[in-house]
């Protein structure tokens, strides 16, 4: 058992684990090559900033929280925001910490990839949607994970299983007027009232939730204020950095997306910096990828925690 423990301890540590150790933080850190972070007299925001600062230097895979007085929910949410798995067992030991850490993905190759057949269905759908929207002068641009995939991976994020496109709310009526033409082309359009967006999916796709099928495209509505921002109050609140200037939309451009081309905003990197970057680390999204949290083919959450995994650059 001791030999196995030593072998685990000698493994390269790159997966991210946030451990709550109220009593023996220093001991756990010494035995796991972790770093102790005192939370005494600190707000959660201050703790979050300190954890994020590690990514500027030498990314710290195991952070041991000391003197944490926050609730389990608050610490879980903190871990999710900074891309760590939260770990706080009743019986804490270095062995348990290392065993838990060992199970986490350390490179993107360890993240379960989308099967090629499913990826091809998404590309086929996006190609048809792009052609239909272009034919009917319905302006769209890629956003969210689809834009991130186009810029960072030149296609789908290897584990992403849905598509995100944005349109201006002034084109919403045109989209609705085209419902019959969409149906004739083999698509259905569903309005998700509680979140104020649409889902477009093939009629003959795999039935998911009784209403739409896989694969599907999420169509988000943007309204013009000072910039183009989410019309949905929920998305506007949850993604304050997800906005676009007039110039970014007026000067949108074509970009490779796997085997096809799609429309993306002008200066997409700036948009991604706002959405996925950090104030003092704008290109964070280029260096780290977040593991998936949702299975869109079954419309249910994944059990694995969302953590950031370092990307390998050539």
N, C-alpha and C positions, 0 to 999 in steps of 0.2 A: 504493500500500500504506500509506503514512504517513497519507493522508486517512482510509482505512478504520480504521486503528488509533485515530486521534483521535476518530472517530465512536463507536467502541466505548467508548472511555474516557469519553465524555460521557454515556453512557446512565445512567439512574437505576439504582443498584445495590441490589437488595433480596433477590435470591436468596442462598443461604448456601453459602459455599465455605470449606473448611478446608484450607489449603495448608501443606505441610511444606517449609520453605526453610532447610536447615541452613547455607547459605553466604551468601546475599545477601538475607536477609529484609527489611532496611531498604529496599533498592533496589526490590524487588518491591512492597512496601507503598506506597512513594511514587508508583509508576507505576500503581497500581491503586486508589488511594483505600482501601486496606486498612489494617488495624491490626496491628502486631507484638505478639505475645504471647510473652514469654520463658518457657521451661519449665525453666530452669536451677534445679536443686535443688528442684523441685516434683514432687509426686505427681500421678498422672493425675486423682485426685479434686480436687486443688487447681486444676488446669488446667480441669477441667470446670466448676467453680464460677465461675471467672473468665469463661469463655465465656458461661455462663448469665447472668452479671451484665450483659452487654452488652444483653440483651433488656429490662432495666428502663429503660434510658435511650434511646439511639439504636441500634436493632438494627444490628449490624455485619455487612454481607454477606460481606466477605472477611477472614478471620483468618489471619495468617501466623505459623506456629509457628517459633520460633527456639530453637536448642539442644535440639531434641527427640531424646531417646535411646531412645524407646519403639519397640516393634516395629510393623510395618505392621498386624498384626492388632489390636494395642491401639489404634492411632490410628484404624483403621476403626471399631472398636467405639465409641470416644469420639465420632467424628463422627456415628454413628448415634444415640447417646444425646442429643446436643445438637441434632440435626436439621440437620447440614451434610453436604455431599458432600465426601469426603476426596479430595485431589488431590496427588499426589507423583510427577510424571513424572521420567524420567531427565534430560531437558534442560528446565530450568525457565526461563521468561521471562514478563515481564508480558503479552506478547501471548498466550501460551498460556493464562495464567490467565484473562484477560478473555474469550478465545474459549470456554473451558470454562464460565465463569460465565454467558455470554450464553445458553447452551443450557438453563439451569436455569429452572424455572417461578418467576415472580416474584409472581404473583397466583393465587388459586384458580381463576380463569377459564382459566388455562393448564394446569391439571391435567386430564388426560383424564377426562371425565364418563361415568358409567354410562349406557348407552343407555336411552331411556324404556321400551322393551319389557321389558328385563331388570328395571328398577326396578319396573315394574307387577307382574311376576311375584313379586317379593319382597313387595310390599304385599299381593297376593292371598294368598300363603302365610301371612304374619303374621296376616292377618285370620282365616283359617281356624283357625290354631293358637290364637289368642286365644279364639275362639268355642268350640273343643273343650275347651281347658283350663278355661275358665269353666264350661262345661256340666257338667264332671266334677269340679268343686271342686278342681282342681289349681292350687295357688298358684304363680304365676311373677312375675318382674319383669324388665324390660329391663336389660341390663348392657352393659359394654364399648362398642363403637362404636355399637350400637343406642341405648343410653341417651344417648351423646354426640350422636348425630344428632337424637334427640327433643328435647333441650334446646337445642342450638345451631342446628339447621337446621329444627326442627319437622317432621322427617321423616328419611329416609335421608341420611347424609352423601353428597353428590352423586357420589362415586367409590367408595362402599362397596358390595360385592356379596355380603355375607352378613348373617345375623341372629344376634344373641346374646341368649339369655334364660337366667335363673338360676332354679333351684328348690332347695328344701331337700332334703337327702338323706332326710328322713323321708317325702317324697312319691315317692321313687324306686320303691318297690314298687307304688304306685298307677299310676305311669307304665307300668311293665312289665305290670301287669294289664290295661292298656288297649291293648296292642299289637294285639289282634284288632280292637277298635273303630277304632283308627287305620288298620289295613289296610282295613277296610270303608269308611273315609272316603277312601281313596286314598293313604295315607302308609305309609312304611316307617321303622323306627327302628333305628339302628345304634349299637352300643356301641364306642367307641374305647378299647380296654383300656389301651394304653400311656400315655394321658393322662387316663383316667378321666372321660370325658364322652360325650354322645350326639349323634348327628346325625339330624334328622328331615327327610325329603325326600319329594316326591310320587313315586308309582310311575311316573307317565307323564312325569317330568321328563327333562331332558337328561342322559344317562349321563356320569359324570365319571371315576370311578376303579374302575369295576367293582362298587362296593358301593352308593354313594349317587348322587343326581342333583342337578342345579341346577334351581331354587333350593333352599337348605336352611337349616335353623335349627340352630345349635349350642346344646345344652342343657347347661349347666354345673351341677355339684352343689356345694351349700354345706352345710357342717356347722356346728353351733352350738357355739362355744366361748364366749369372752367376748363375741364378736360372731359374725355369720355370715361364715365365711371359706371359701375354696376347699378342697374335700376333696382334690382332686388335689395331690399334693406338688409337681408341676411348676408348676402355676399359682399355688399358694400361695407358692412361692419367687420366681417371675418377677413376680408382681403383688401385692406385700405391701400396697399401698394399696387393693386391691379387696376391701373388706369392708363390712358393713352392720350397723347396730345393730338391736335388737329393734324399736324405734320406727319405723325406716325401712321395715321389712317389714310390721309390723302395720298401719301407717298408709299403706300404698302407695296410689297414686291413679291415676286415668285421665289420659292425656295425648294430645294430638294427635300423630299420626305420619303425616305426609302426608295421604292421604284417609281414614285410619282412626284408631282409638284403641287404645292399649295400656296395660298396667300398668307404672308406673315407681315407684321407691322414693320415700317421703316425703323431702323435703329432698335432692333429687337433686343439686343444685349442690355440696353438701358432699361427696357421694360422688365427683363428678367432680373436685373439688379434690384429693381424696386420690389418685385414680387417674391423672389427667392433669395436675394442677397441680405446682408446685414449692413447696418449703418457704417460700421468700421471695417467691413469685409464684403464689399459689393459683389465680388465674383465668387462668393462662397459656393454657389450652385455649380460652378465649374470644377470645384475640387472635391465636393461631397455629393453623394446621391442618397436620397431617403428611401428606405425599403417601403413596399406597398402596405396599405392598411385596409384595402377594400377589394373584394372579389366581385367585379362588375358582371361576370357571367352568371353569378348566382345571387347578386345583390345582397351581399351580407359581409360583415366585417371579418377580416382575417384575425386569427388568434395571435400571431406573432406581433411583437411590439414594433413600432416604427423607430428605427435608429438610422443615423447617418453613417454611411460607409464611404471611405476615401476612394476617389476615382484614380485610376492608373493612367497617367499621361505618358505619351511616347517621349 
